Amino acid sequence: MSVGAEFFKGIYKENPVFRLALGLCPTLAVSTSITNAIGMGAAVIFVLVASNTLVSFLMWLFAKTLSEEGLNSINKIRIPIFIVVIASFVTIVEMVMAAYFPALSESLGIFIPLIVVNCIILGRAEGFASKNGIFLSIVDGLGMGIGFTLALVAISFVRELLGSGQLLGAMIMGEGFKPVLLMILPPGAFLVIGLYLAGLNWIDARKKQA
């Protein structure tokens, strides 16, 4: 697979939210506003790229320096190693966000530290970074992270606009607009995700017929 295809697969073909249905817990929770979506997306992109890079490097280093017996031992504990790597970068994100973006940190709350157990992050470390070189692992992390962020923003756009009549804090729908309260609740997120999934499936069906 080319570098370009490796990057763009995370944005459309293997989009974490709309194709693989991964990371739905933070998606449902933080997609009430575009600001939250961008903040969470940026955090996930950083952790994905950083953890993919380090995991790929460590596995290359182990393969170069350890015996076959040593590699077998490492493989038995690779998941805890990956989790420690991910947790380290999540801690960095959490501390930086709390120091420089306190309002965003408070808004995202527990969902920043919960990136540690986000199946997107661990899945890319185990399924891709541990088996590929550093450069491709960085590209994979960027593609998946940007794809996740775009999905969050797309969902947040609909939920914030219909749920509050605003976008990025600016009133869009006018003073007479009556907010659709369902949109700021979890069922609203499921509804929006379902509509996006239906649209993407319709596009795929049209492409197959063409």
Secondary structure, DSSP 8 states (H G I E B T S, - for coil): --HHHHHHIIIIIT-TTTTS--SHHHHHHHTTSHHHHHHHHHHHHHHHHHHHHHHHHHHHHHHHHS-HHHHHHHHHTHHHHHHHHHHHHHHHHHHHHHHH-HHHHHHHGGGTGGGGG-HHHHHHHHHTGGGS-HHHHHHHHHHHHHHHHHHHHHHHHHHHHHHHSEETTEE-S-TT----GGGGSHHHHHHHHHHHHHHHHHHHHHHHH-
